[in-house]
């Protein structure tokens, strides 16, 4: 039986989120001054658009209103998606981060920043960017060798598909 409020809320809300075709990634309850904030983070393989977020928010709000899961007193419900620099903690997170640059903290110590090329059940195929004009190299990284992983924000990626598409549109 669950013991924390977050676990009870997860049990209550996860079926609603799943019914909307999304994954419930995180639930937190924070106190901000006198008010409480219930933050719910959702995602899917295809991402979540604003309409989906609004639908889930309404469904969760209705469910919370009919239960006493948040107890007495006011609270604010915030529903959103993971941030740009999300931590990767589940297999599905790595799958969703394919073709993204990720900073890994390794269990043996040290860090590695590389692009995820392929994900399977045992680990990742990576492309490690070259430094100072050197070519990129390939590397295999097993999941058990990863202590932490976080997606990195890239403002301009020279070889990205989006940049190629934009150049083709400009040339047309």
Secondary structure, 3 states (H helix, E strand, C coil): CCCCHHHHHHHHHHHHHHHCCCEEEEEEEEEECCEEEEEEEEECCCCCCHHHHHHHHHHHHHHHHCCCCCCCCCEEEEEECCCCCCECCCHHHHHHCCCCEEEEEECCCCEEEEEEEEECCCEEEEEECCCCCCCCEEEEEEHHHEEEEEECCCCCCCCCHHHHHHHHHHHC
